[in-house]
């Protein structure tokens, strides 16, 4: 699950809401958010697996907030993470992000692929 490679960002990003300290926030993972995540972590999730570290998940949550909540800073997101909240916030960030991406297509079985007829 965590080692999944992501081929392409879906053209329509799904949005997810969550509540922290009585405020409702909305995540959206479009191209700007993905670029922000890459800038913050050095990981391009379109071609690299994303290790599920706390820092990466903080950056993932922060990146998803950028479109609807540009006033939220990374230090605020870091402050949301503690023993009571980190598991829930990590799950929201991970599932919201990967929910915006298409499932990888299974490799076609070579036996079922059509072949060119033999030439005469």
Secondary structure, 3 states (H helix, E strand, C coil): CCCCCCCCECCCCCEEEEEECCEEEEEECCHHHHHHHHHHHCCCCCCCCCCCCHHHHHHHHHHHHCCCCCCCCHHHHHHHCCCCCHHHHHHHHHHHHHHCECCCCCCCCHHHCCCCCCCC
